[in-house]
Amino acid sequence: MSRTQFRPWFLATVLAALFTAFPDVPAAAEDVFRSKDHAYRAVTLARGLDQPWGMAFLPRAQGILITEKSGRIRLYRGRLLPGAVRGGPKSVESGQGGLMDIALHPDFDNNGLVYFTYTGRGIGGVGTELARARFNGRAFEDLEVLFRAEPKTRGGRHFGSRMVFDRSGYLYVTYGDRGGRYDAQDLAVHQGGIFRFTDDGQVPADNPFTGQPGARPEFYSYGHRNAQGAALHPETGVLWAHEHGPQGGDEVNIIRKGANYGWPQITYGEEYGGGKVSEHTALPGMEQPLLYWVPSIAPSGMAFYTGDKFPKWKGDLFVGALRGTHLRRVRLQGETVLGQEELLADLGERIRDVRDGPDGYLYVLTDSGDGRLIQLEPVDGG
């Protein structure tokens, strides 16, 4: 065999061996599951994520950006690419806090802007912050901090934090009470609120508490314990959010401008060691939840399903359950709950986030040091 004949044969043999040893294909599909209306398969697209927290779908099937609580941002592009995407915010992992949610600007195609919520350190302790940067396809550039929740406090509980852009381009950010439950009724501090910003982090002129003496103008609603799920209703465009109760009393709420959601003066939960948090489950001037769970499922992540792959799920609400280790489907007709069911319970994994993919599939992240990105796909005839 001549040298010119040998070289291509040798390269082809080596490449074939490498691809056999390290195939660039998704992990094998899980067993088939069945809901009340559809048979479906949970396909593990990637694993080895370190406590993944949020995800954002890049346009034109360019991949999925995934945050890890420890501070890394990963890119899934047919496979989970090694290493972290450079240039993201410097977060502090503190108890429940760390690098949390990620969202694309509504005009991402033209401006490349990506938003992050994360735990930052400051005088007095830590708290949730909001930043944005430009994604060039490989790394983030020109990072700028848009908002820092104040005051910073000690402890590692209740940082929120989800982000949602509405149809007018306003950005909503959720923040927990940081363990100081009565702060959630105090508009002078940021704890326990859902905030509304313009896309550059400014306060909209029509925010409900703008100009009110002693109130933080970022508030859109208040009286929240720890909201870790938020999404726009696909028909009304209204923001919905869920939040953790104490022992019981997890809530799904329809978010109204300027409304008080009552924590801790009203709640359906109780103290972790037993006993009442409050004597009241309802009081004048405070909103009632659309739905609450007793016992707690510890909700995280939330999405309305709008695709066509699962026609009988269309319009329903999906919520990840951490303590409950399942994906909760809430059957809806408008703002009326028709029923509920548990999906993926046999996996036995904490579900941190759920998203309605642009391709019509549902995607979930499991919460562990070996976290998974899972795609739910229908089974023919299901």
N, C-alpha and C positions, 0 to 999 in steps of 0.2 A: 504494500500500500504506500503510495507516495505521500509526502508531507502535506500537500494541498488536499489530498483525499482524507488524511487522518484528522486534520484539525476540525472540520465541521462535524465529523462523526463523533469525535471525542467530546466536543462541547455539547452536542445534543444529548449524549449519554449522561454527562454530568448534570445538565439541567433537568433531565427527566428524573434522575435520582433525587435531586433536591426537591422537586415539586411533589414527589411521592412521599418524602420524609416530612415535608412541611406544607401540606396542601392548604391553599388559600381559599378555603370554603367554610361556610358556617358549620357550627356544631350540629350534630344529628338532632332531628326533631324529637320533641317529647311525645309521650303517648297522646292519643286523641282524648279530648275532654268533651263533655256535652253540657250545654246550658239548657234552659227550658225551651229555647227557640233555635239554637244553632249548635252543631258539632263544630269543634275548632281544635286546632293544634297549636301548642306553644313551642315556637322554634327559637332556640337559643342562638342568637346571632353573634354574641360575644360574651366572654366571661373574664374574670380576673380584674374587674373594676373594684377600686377601693372605696367602698361606701358611696356609690354613685347617688347623686342628689337630684339633678335636673338635666333636661336635654332640650335641644333646639334643632329643628330640621333645616338644613341648608337648602336653598332652592335648586331646582333642576337636578334633583337626586345627587347632589354633590357630597352628601354625607350627613352625619348627625354629630353635633357638638355635645359632649357629656361632661358635667362637672362631677368631681369627686370631693367629698367633704374635707379631705386632707389638704386640698388646695390646687390639685392639678385639673386641667381641662384636657380631655381626651377627644380624639376624632375617630369616629367610625366611618370608614369609607370602603364598604364591601368586606372589611375586616377591621378589627381594632388596631389602629396604627400604634407602634411602640412609642413610648415617651409621651411627654406633655406638649401641648401647644403653648408656645412661648408668648409672653407679653400680657398675661392675665393679671388680675388684681392680687395683691399680697394679703392673703387672708390669715386669720388666726383660728386654729382649731381649738375650741373651748367648749367642752361638754357637748351640747346639741348643736353648737355653732361651728361654722367653718365656711367653706365655699358652698354656696347653696344654689340659687336658681340662675338660669340663663335664658335670654330671650333675644330675638332678632327685632330690629327696627322694622316697622311696617314697610318702609321703602328701602329695605336692605339691598335689593338689586342695584340700586343707584348709589347708596352711601356706605354700604358694608358695615354698618354699626351693629354692635352686639352689646347687650346690657347684662350686668352681673349683680347679684346680691350676695353679700359675704359678711363675715364677722371681722370687724376692725378694732384695733386697740386705740385707746385714747386716755385722757385724764380721768381717773376714777374707775377704769375697767374696760369693758368691751361692749360692743353693740353692733347692730346691723348697719351696713353702708351700701350705697348704690354707686356703681361706676359704669362707664361705657368705654369701648375701644373699637378700632376699625380692624376688621379681619381681612387679610390679603390672600386668603386661601391656604396659608401656611402658618402664620403667626398673627398676633394682635399688635396693633400699633397705636400710638397716641392715646394711651389710657388716661382718662380723666375721672376724678371722683365727683359725682353730682350731688350727693347727699350723705350726711352722717347723722344717724339718730342720736339724740341727746336727751338726758345725760347718759354717759357711759356708766355702766354699773358692773358690780362683781357677780359672779355666779355663771353657770353654764346652761341656763334654761331659757326656752321660749324666745327664740330669735326670729320666728316666722320661718321662711320668707319666700313668697311666690310673687311673680310679676306677670301682669297682663296688660297688653295694649288694647284700648277700645277702638271702636270704628272711627272715632274722631282723632285718633292719634295720641290720646292721653295715656299716660303710663300709671298703673296702679301697683303699689308695693305693700305687702302685708308685713306686720311687725307684731311680735308677741309682747306679753306684759313683763317679760324678763324675770318672772317669779315674784314681782311686786304687784300682787293682784289688785290692790286698790288704786294703783297708778293708772289702771285701764279706764278709770272714770275721771282722770285729771287731764284736761286738754293742755295744761302747761308743760307736760312732758310727752315724749313721743310714744311711750310704752302703750301697747294694746290698741294700735290703730291700723287702719288701712289708709294709705296716703295716695294722693293724686298729683302727678307732675306733668309738665310739658315734656317733650322728648329731650330737651336739654337740661332738665332738672329744675326748671323754674316752677313757681307756684301759679297755677291758673287763677285769673282774676275772679272767677266765679266759684272757687272752692268755698264750701259752706261756712268756714270759720275765718276766712280772710278778713282782716280788719277788726276782729273781735279781741278786745283787750285780754291779755293773759293766755290766749289760745295759740297753739302752733298752727300756722296757716296750711301746713301740708295735709292735715287731717281731711279725709273724705267721710269716714265713719269711725266710731270708737266703741269702747266696751268689749273688745275682743281679747280672748285669753291667749291663743297661739294658732294663728291661721297658717296652715301649710298646704293649702290647696285653693286654687282660684281659676275661674274660666268664665268666658262670656257665653251667655245663652245664645245658641245659634239662630234663633228666631227673633228674640227681642233685643239682642245686643246688650242686655243688662248683665252686670257683674254678679256672679255667684261665688261664694267662698265657704269653705268648711274650716272648723277649728277644733282643737283638742279640748275636751272637757277635763275635769280632774279625774275622779274615779266614776266613770259614767258621764253622760251629758255631752258627748261629742256632738257638734251641730253642723248642719248645712243651712246657710243663710243666703237670702237674696239681699244684696247690698244696696241700700238706699242712701242717697246724698244727705249727709248730716245726721244720720240715724245713730242711736245708741243701742248696742246689742247686749248691754246689761251686765256683763261680767264685772265683778263677782256678786252683784246685788241680786241677780236672778240666775239660776242655773238648775239643770236637771241632774247634776253630779253631786258627789259627796266627797269629804276629805279622804285621803288615801288610807288613813288609819281608822276611818269610820267617823260618823257624825256629819252634821250638815254644814255646808259652806254658807248657805243662806236659808232662811225660812221661806223664801219666795221662789217660785218658778215664773212668775209674771208680775210686772208692776207697770203702772201708767207711764207712757213715754219711752218704753223700752220694747225693742222688737222681739217677736217670737221666732224661733227657728222654723224653717220649712220642715225639717226632719231632725231628730236627735236619736242617739244610740245609747242605750243602757243595757248591758255593760258596754264599755268603750271598745271601739275597734282600733283606736289610735290612727286616725286618717292622715294620709299624706299623698299629695298629688291628686289631680282631679281633671277630668276631661269630659266634654260632651262628645258623643260619637256622631259624626256627620257623614261618614263614608257610605259606600254602596256594597262593600264586601259582605257585611252582615246586615241585610235590610231590616230584620226584625229588631235590631238593636238601635236603629237610627233614632236620634233624638234623646237617647237615654244617657244618664250620668254614670260615670265610672270613677270610683274612688279607691286608691290604694289603702290597704290596711296593714299597719306595722304590727301591732299586738295581735290582730286577728289573722295575720298571715294569709291574706287572700285579696282578690280584687272584687270589690263590691259593685254590682250592677244595680242601679236604682231606676226602675221603670217609671217613665214620666208621661204625662199628658199635660202639656203646658206647665203650670206650676203645681200640679197635683201628682202626688206619689201614688202609683198604682201597685207597686210591689217591689221586692228586692230579692236578689240571689247572690250567692257567693261563688266566684269563679277562681280557678287556680289553687283552691285550698289544698289539693293533694301535693302541690310543690312544697308546702310547708315553709315558705320563705316570706320574709317581710317585704311588702311592696312599698317602695319609696315614692315612685312617680309613675304616672300613666299619661300618655299623650295620644291624641287623635292624629295619626300620620297623614301626610298629604297624599299618600298612595291608597288610602282607604283601609289600611290595617290599623290595629291598635298596638301600641308599644308600651312595655313596662320596664322599670328598673327595679332589681331586687337589692335590698339593703344588707350588705355584708362585706367582709374583706375580700370575698371572691364573688362580687356582685355580677349580675347578668343583665344584658340587654336582650329582651325577649319580644318577639313579634307574634301576635295572635293572628292566625290565618284560618279561613274557613275550610272545612273538609267537604268535599263534593257530596252532595246529597244531604248536607246537614241543615 
